[in-house]
Amino acid sequence: MTAAIRVAQDAADLALVRWVRREVFVVEQNVPEELEYDEYDATSVHLLAVGADGAALGTGRLIFGEQALKLTGGVAGRVLLGRLAVVSAARGTGLGAELVRAIEAAGRERGAVELELHAQVQALGFYERLGYLAEGPEYDDAGIPHRTMTRVL
């Protein structure tokens, strides 16, 4: 499956980002909609993967700067990857890994030296294959078990 990954640029792109997140998190995983969208959406960099036909296939966001400092315990140079989602039809194609690498690149462009993410426990192996290390205990986020993971960029 061929996909183009780009930074969401306008309202149409952001609508596609919201659609992917709604399909994956709200519909498939039963995350309450009021928990899925938050105040960080407005200041984050959103990556969007689209197919040759323009259909949205995946997304992820990068929280950086002051917002990232608040969410990562004040670790200088650390950014936060979040809301990584790939629609069911595009899973198993390598798109998730491509989105992670694109978010890492966007972080590097903004001066990041380390990336943190909050992985669903069922996705730990995916992130470990991309070089992330789990740290700290398991915790609940929106009714789903998670662990914090980090990677030096």
Disulfide bonds with the S-S distance in Angstrom:
none
